[in-house]
Amino acid sequence: RTTTNIDNEIEELKRLVHHERQLLEQERNQIKEETNHLTLIMEQMQQLDQESTQVMKTVGVESTVLYRAEFRLEAHRIRLLKQLQSILPIRVMSVNITVNPPQYPQHQYTV
């Protein structure tokens, strides 16, 4: 080998090392961007999880309020029916459950 060949080989190796360093820097930057993006996604997921938990709590409270209101309404309806029964001859008739879903009253009243 000649000195010129060795010098050329050294220059080629330097060029390759420089190119590899550039690629490495690009990969580092890409990893940094992806890490930042993933961090943002994780923060958004945590926020959505907190919001979801709050919505579930609110739904639970509202369901409780609804059940209590339905109970009071039914109690009031029964009280009114008893008062009417003292005035009018009212009879209770069962309602077919396939016609009236369970959340609706299962009796009808006739005079």
BAGU-471467 format. One record per residue: residue number from 1; residue in three letters; chain; z, x, y of N, C-alpha, C, O, CB in turn. Coordinates in steps of 0.2 Angstrom, whole numbers, always signed. Glycine has a CB too. Example, Ala and Ser with C-alpha at 12.3 -4.5 7.8 and 13.67 -1.06 7.14 Angstrom:
BEGIN
seq; type; mol; n_z; n_x; n_y; ca_z; ca_x; ca_y; c_z; c_x; c_y; o_z; o_x; o_y; cb_z; cb_x; cb_y
1; ALA; A; +39; +66; -28; +39; +62; -22; +39; +66; -16; +42; +71; -17; +45; +57; -22 $
2; SER; A; +35; +64; -11; +36; +68; -5; +39; +64; +0; +40; +67; +6; +29; +70; -3 $
***
This chain:
BEGIN
seq; type; mol; n_z; n_x; n_y; ca_z; ca_x; ca_y; c_z; c_x; c_y; o_z; o_x; o_y; cb_z; cb_x; cb_y
1; ARG; A; +0; +4; -6; +0; +0; +0; +0; +4; +6; +3; +10; +6; +6; -5; +0 $
2; THR; A; -3; +2; +11; -3; +5; +17; +2; +3; +22; +4; -3; +21; -11; +5; +20 $
3; THR; A; +3; +6; +27; +7; +4; +32; +5; -2; +36; +9; -7; +38; +9; +10; +38 $
4; THR; A; -1; -3; +37; -4; -8; +40; -3; -15; +36; -2; -20; +38; -12; -7; +41 $
5; ASN; A; -4; -14; +29; -3; -20; +25; +4; -22; +25; +6; -28; +25; -5; -18; +17 $
6; ILE; A; +9; -17; +25; +16; -18; +25; +18; -22; +32; +21; -27; +32; +20; -12; +24 $
7; ASP; A; +15; -19; +37; +16; -22; +44; +13; -30; +44; +17; -34; +47; +13; -18; +49 $
8; ASN; A; +8; -30; +41; +5; -37; +41; +9; -42; +37; +10; -48; +38; -3; -37; +38 $
9; GLU; A; +11; -39; +31; +16; -43; +27; +22; -45; +30; +25; -51; +30; +17; -39; +20 $
10; ILE; A; +25; -40; +34; +31; -42; +38; +30; -47; +43; +34; -51; +44; +34; -35; +41 $
11; GLU; A; +24; -47; +46; +23; -52; +51; +22; -58; +48; +24; -64; +51; +16; -49; +55 $
12; GLU; A; +18; -58; +43; +17; -65; +39; +24; -68; +37; +25; -74; +38; +13; -64; +33 $
13; LEU; A; +29; -64; +34; +35; -66; +32; +39; -68; +38; +43; -73; +38; +39; -60; +29 $
14; LYS; A; +39; -65; +44; +42; -67; +50; +39; -74; +52; +43; -78; +55; +41; -62; +56 $
15; ARG; A; +33; -75; +52; +30; -81; +54; +32; -87; +49; +34; -92; +52; +22; -81; +54 $
16; LEU; A; +32; -85; +43; +35; -90; +38; +42; -92; +39; +44; -98; +39; +34; -88; +31 $
17; VAL; A; +46; -87; +41; +53; -88; +42; +54; -92; +48; +58; -97; +49; +57; -81; +43 $
18; HIS; A; +50; -91; +54; +50; -95; +60; +48; -102; +58; +51; -107; +61; +46; -92; +65 $
19; HIS; A; +43; -103; +55; +41; -110; +53; +46; -113; +49; +47; -119; +50; +34; -109; +49 $
20; GLU; A; +49; -110; +44; +55; -113; +40; +61; -115; +45; +64; -120; +44; +57; -108; +35 $
21; ARG; A; +62; -111; +50; +68; -113; +54; +66; -119; +58; +70; -123; +60; +69; -107; +59 $
22; GLN; A; +60; -119; +60; +57; -125; +64; +58; -131; +60; +60; -137; +62; +50; -124; +67 $
23; LEU; A; +56; -131; +54; +56; -137; +49; +64; -139; +48; +65; -144; +48; +53; -135; +42 $
24; LEU; A; +68; -133; +47; +75; -135; +46; +78; -138; +52; +82; -143; +52; +79; -128; +45 $
25; GLU; A; +76; -136; +58; +79; -139; +64; +76; -146; +65; +80; -151; +67; +76; -135; +71 $
26; GLN; A; +70; -148; +63; +67; -155; +63; +71; -159; +58; +73; -165; +60; +60; -155; +61 $
27; GLU; A; +73; -156; +52; +77; -160; +47; +84; -161; +50; +86; -167; +49; +77; -156; +41 $
28; ARG; A; +87; -157; +53; +93; -158; +56; +93; -163; +61; +98; -168; +61; +96; -151; +59 $
29; ASN; A; +88; -163; +66; +88; -168; +71; +86; -175; +68; +89; -180; +70; +82; -167; +76 $
30; GLN; A; +82; -175; +62; +81; -182; +59; +87; -184; +56; +89; -190; +56; +75; -181; +54 $
31; ILE; A; +91; -180; +52; +97; -182; +49; +102; -184; +55; +106; -189; +53; +101; -176; +45 $
32; LYS; A; +103; -181; +60; +107; -183; +66; +105; -190; +68; +110; -194; +69; +107; -178; +71 $
33; GLU; A; +99; -191; +69; +97; -198; +71; +98; -203; +66; +101; -209; +68; +89; -198; +72 $
34; GLU; A; +97; -202; +60; +99; -206; +54; +106; -208; +54; +108; -213; +53; +96; -204; +48 $
35; THR; A; +110; -203; +55; +117; -203; +55; +120; -208; +60; +124; -212; +59; +121; -196; +55 $
36; ASN; A; +117; -207; +66; +119; -211; +72; +116; -218; +71; +120; -223; +72; +115; -208; +78 $
37; HIS; A; +111; -219; +68; +108; -226; +66; +113; -229; +61; +115; -235; +62; +101; -226; +63 $
38; LEU; A; +115; -226; +56; +119; -228; +51; +126; -230; +54; +129; -235; +52; +120; -223; +45 $
39; THR; A; +128; -226; +58; +135; -227; +62; +134; -234; +65; +139; -238; +65; +137; -221; +66 $
40; LEU; A; +129; -235; +69; +128; -241; +73; +128; -247; +68; +131; -252; +70; +121; -240; +77 $
41; ILE; A; +124; -246; +63; +124; -252; +58; +131; -253; +55; +133; -259; +54; +119; -250; +52 $
42; MET; A; +135; -248; +53; +142; -249; +51; +146; -253; +56; +150; -257; +54; +145; -242; +49 $
43; GLU; A; +145; -251; +62; +149; -254; +68; +147; -261; +68; +151; -266; +69; +148; -251; +74 $
44; GLN; A; +141; -263; +68; +138; -270; +68; +141; -274; +62; +143; -280; +63; +131; -270; +68 $
45; MET; A; +141; -271; +56; +143; -274; +50; +151; -276; +51; +153; -281; +49; +142; -270; +44 $
46; GLN; A; +155; -271; +54; +162; -272; +55; +163; -278; +60; +167; -282; +59; +165; -266; +57 $
47; GLN; A; +159; -278; +65; +159; -283; +70; +158; -290; +67; +161; -295; +68; +155; -282; +76 $
48; LEU; A; +152; -290; +63; +150; -296; +59; +156; -299; +54; +157; -305; +54; +144; -296; +56 $
49; ASP; A; +159; -294; +51; +164; -296; +46; +170; -299; +50; +173; -304; +48; +166; -289; +43 $
50; GLN; A; +172; -296; +56; +177; -299; +60; +175; -306; +62; +180; -310; +62; +179; -294; +66 $
51; GLU; A; +169; -306; +65; +167; -313; +67; +167; -318; +61; +169; -324; +62; +160; -313; +70 $
52; SER; A; +165; -316; +55; +165; -320; +50; +172; -322; +48; +173; -328; +46; +161; -317; +44 $
53; THR; A; +176; -318; +48; +183; -319; +46; +186; -324; +51; +190; -329; +49; +188; -313; +46 $
54; GLN; A; +185; -323; +58; +187; -328; +63; +184; -335; +62; +187; -340; +63; +185; -325; +70 $
55; VAL; A; +177; -335; +60; +174; -342; +59; +178; -345; +53; +179; -351; +53; +167; -341; +57 $
56; MET; A; +179; -341; +48; +182; -344; +42; +189; -347; +44; +191; -352; +41; +183; -339; +36 $
57; LYS; A; +193; -343; +48; +199; -346; +50; +199; -352; +54; +202; -357; +53; +203; -341; +54 $
58; THR; A; +194; -352; +58; +193; -358; +63; +191; -364; +58; +193; -370; +59; +187; -357; +68 $
59; VAL; A; +186; -363; +53; +184; -368; +49; +190; -371; +45; +191; -377; +44; +179; -366; +44 $
60; GLY; A; +195; -367; +43; +201; -369; +39; +205; -373; +44; +208; -378; +41; +205; -363; +37 $
61; VAL; A; +206; -371; +50; +210; -375; +54; +207; -382; +56; +210; -387; +56; +211; -371; +61 $
62; GLU; A; +200; -382; +57; +197; -388; +59; +197; -393; +52; +198; -399; +53; +190; -386; +61 $
63; SER; A; +196; -390; +46; +197; -394; +40; +204; -397; +40; +204; -403; +38; +195; -390; +34 $
64; THR; A; +209; -394; +41; +216; -396; +41; +216; -402; +46; +219; -407; +45; +221; -391; +42 $
65; VAL; A; +214; -401; +52; +214; -406; +57; +210; -412; +55; +213; -418; +56; +211; -403; +64 $
66; LEU; A; +204; -411; +52; +200; -417; +50; +204; -421; +44; +204; -427; +45; +194; -414; +47 $
67; TYR; A; +207; -417; +39; +210; -421; +34; +216; -425; +37; +218; -430; +35; +213; -416; +29 $
68; ARG; A; +220; -422; +42; +226; -425; +45; +223; -432; +48; +226; -437; +48; +230; -421; +50 $
69; ALA; A; +218; -431; +52; +215; -436; +56; +213; -442; +51; +214; -448; +52; +209; -434; +60 $
70; GLU; A; +209; -440; +46; +207; -445; +41; +213; -448; +37; +213; -454; +36; +203; -441; +35 $
71; PHE; A; +218; -445; +36; +224; -448; +33; +228; -453; +38; +229; -458; +36; +230; -442; +31 $
72; ARG; A; +228; -451; +45; +231; -455; +50; +227; -461; +50; +229; -467; +51; +232; -452; +56 $
73; LEU; A; +220; -460; +50; +215; -466; +51; +216; -471; +45; +216; -477; +46; +208; -464; +51 $
74; GLU; A; +217; -468; +39; +218; -472; +33; +224; -476; +33; +225; -482; +32; +217; -468; +27 $
75; ALA; A; +230; -473; +36; +236; -476; +36; +236; -482; +41; +239; -487; +40; +242; -471; +38 $
76; HIS; A; +232; -480; +47; +231; -485; +52; +227; -491; +49; +229; -497; +51; +228; -483; +58 $
77; ARG; A; +222; -490; +46; +218; -495; +43; +222; -500; +38; +222; -506; +38; +212; -492; +39 $
78; ILE; A; +226; -496; +34; +231; -500; +29; +236; -504; +33; +237; -510; +31; +234; -495; +24 $
79; ARG; A; +239; -501; +38; +243; -505; +42; +240; -511; +45; +243; -517; +45; +246; -501; +48 $
80; LEU; A; +234; -510; +48; +230; -516; +51; +229; -521; +46; +229; -527; +47; +224; -514; +55 $
81; LEU; A; +227; -519; +40; +225; -524; +34; +231; -528; +33; +230; -534; +31; +222; -520; +28 $
82; LYS; A; +237; -525; +32; +243; -528; +30; +245; -534; +36; +247; -539; +34; +249; -524; +30 $
83; GLN; A; +243; -532; +42; +245; -536; +47; +240; -542; +47; +242; -548; +48; +244; -533; +54 $
84; LEU; A; +234; -541; +45; +229; -546; +44; +230; -551; +38; +229; -557; +39; +222; -543; +44 $
85; GLN; A; +233; -548; +33; +234; -551; +27; +240; -557; +29; +240; -562; +25; +237; -547; +21 $
86; SER; A; +244; -555; +33; +249; -560; +35; +246; -566; +39; +249; -572; +39; +255; -557; +39 $
87; ILE; A; +240; -565; +41; +237; -571; +45; +231; -574; +41; +231; -580; +41; +234; -568; +51 $
88; LEU; A; +228; -570; +37; +222; -572; +33; +223; -571; +26; +226; -566; +24; +215; -569; +36 $
89; PRO; A; +220; -575; +22; +220; -574; +14; +215; -568; +12; +209; -570; +11; +219; -580; +10 $
90; ILE; A; +217; -562; +13; +212; -556; +11; +213; -554; +4; +219; -553; +2; +213; -551; +16 $
91; ARG; A; +207; -553; +0; +208; -550; -6; +204; -543; -7; +200; -542; -3; +204; -555; -11 $
92; VAL; A; +207; -539; -11; +204; -532; -12; +199; -533; -18; +200; -535; -23; +210; -527; -14 $
93; MET; A; +193; -530; -16; +188; -529; -21; +186; -522; -22; +185; -518; -17; +181; -533; -20 $
94; SER; A; +186; -519; -28; +184; -512; -30; +177; -511; -28; +173; -516; -29; +186; -510; -37 $
95; VAL; A; +175; -505; -26; +168; -503; -25; +166; -498; -30; +170; -494; -32; +167; -500; -17 $
96; ASN; A; +159; -499; -32; +157; -495; -37; +156; -488; -34; +153; -487; -29; +150; -497; -39 $
97; ILE; A; +159; -483; -37; +159; -476; -35; +153; -473; -34; +152; -468; -30; +164; -472; -39 $
98; THR; A; +148; -475; -38; +141; -472; -38; +138; -475; -31; +133; -471; -29; +137; -474; -44 $
99; VAL; A; +140; -480; -29; +137; -483; -22; +140; -480; -16; +137; -477; -12; +138; -490; -22 $
100; ASN; A; +147; -479; -17; +151; -476; -11; +154; -469; -14; +158; -469; -18; +157; -481; -9 $
101; PRO; A; +152; -464; -11; +154; -457; -13; +162; -457; -12; +165; -461; -8; +151; -452; -9 $
102; PRO; A; +165; -452; -15; +173; -452; -15; +176; -452; -8; +181; -454; -7; +175; -447; -19 $
103; GLN; A; +172; -449; -3; +175; -448; +3; +176; -454; +7; +179; -455; +13; +171; -443; +7 $
104; TYR; A; +172; -460; +5; +173; -466; +8; +178; -471; +5; +179; -470; -1; +166; -469; +8 $
105; PRO; A; +180; -476; +8; +185; -480; +5; +182; -483; -1; +176; -485; -2; +187; -486; +10 $
106; GLN; A; +186; -484; -7; +184; -487; -13; +185; -494; -14; +185; -497; -19; +187; -483; -19 $
107; HIS; A; +187; -497; -8; +189; -505; -9; +185; -508; -3; +184; -505; +2; +196; -506; -9 $
108; GLN; A; +184; -514; -4; +181; -519; +1; +186; -525; +1; +189; -526; -4; +174; -521; +0 $
109; TYR; A; +186; -528; +7; +191; -533; +8; +187; -539; +10; +182; -539; +14; +196; -532; +13 $
110; THR; A; +189; -545; +7; +185; -551; +8; +190; -557; +10; +196; -557; +8; +180; -554; +2 $
111; VAL; A; +188; -561; +14; +192; -567; +16; +190; -573; +12; +193; -578; +13; +191; -568; +24 $
***
